[in-house]
Amino acid sequence: DTGVSQDPRHKITKRGQNVTFRCDPISEHNRLYWYRQTLGQGPEFLTYFQNEAQLEKSRLLSDRFSAERPKGSFSTLEIQRTEQGDSAMYLCASSLAGRRNTGELFFGEGSRLTVL
Amino acid sequence: AQSVTQLGSHVSVSEGALVLLRCNYSSSVPPYLFWYVQYPNQGLQLLLKYTSAATLVKGINGFEAEFKKSETSFHLTKPSAHMSDAAEYFCAVSASNTDKLIFGTGTRLQVFP
């Protein structure tokens, strides 16, 4: 069990560029979550998947944001036409839904985005 | 709908002193409650969780929290602070039938020698 891994850990981009983040969850976990955390705030829910199905999206997830989990394993979060307000830490978490569900989310170390 | 409120964005204590971080929750269904810790430039690590079993929950690193339904509270305590406890602490709530977490705004704990 290698834990949740995220890539890249840091991304600096210019306004208007597209960026993509990748998350690899714990291998047997069927749920995957994306959160956004800005300085001095708690993580805010963006979206989550159960297997490959995207079951919920927050109103924070504008149409410039898209998340996928094509084979129910890793996930990508793409931000198109980045804006300075997108600068934040993007956190990925995974969990195991079902009878062995403990309610706990396991978090990666995050991908920090800076938009210049 | 669910939410948590963390009272005090910053708490400072001396090493060896009692740590008390406050969390109040709002939930229309029986809640699951969590405390997570975040060290600089790292992800969140679970300290402890309440999932409707014992109301006094013990976690890692000597932390514990007590679920008080009458007060809608889930305060985090540690009898004696250590320098290594300096971090950001987040309280979170989820409905008992889902693991989507709603977080508070966090409390930064500083520990002075």
Interface residues (C-beta under 8 A of the other chain):
Chain A: V4 R31 Y33 G40 Q41 G42 P43 E44 F45 Y48 E56 L91 A93 S95 A97 N101 T102 G103 E104 L105 F106 F107 G108 E109 G110 R112
Chain B: S9 Y32 F34 Y36 N41 Q42 G43 L44 Q45 L46 K49 T51 F90 A92 S94 S96 D99 K100 L101 I102 F103 G104 T105 G106
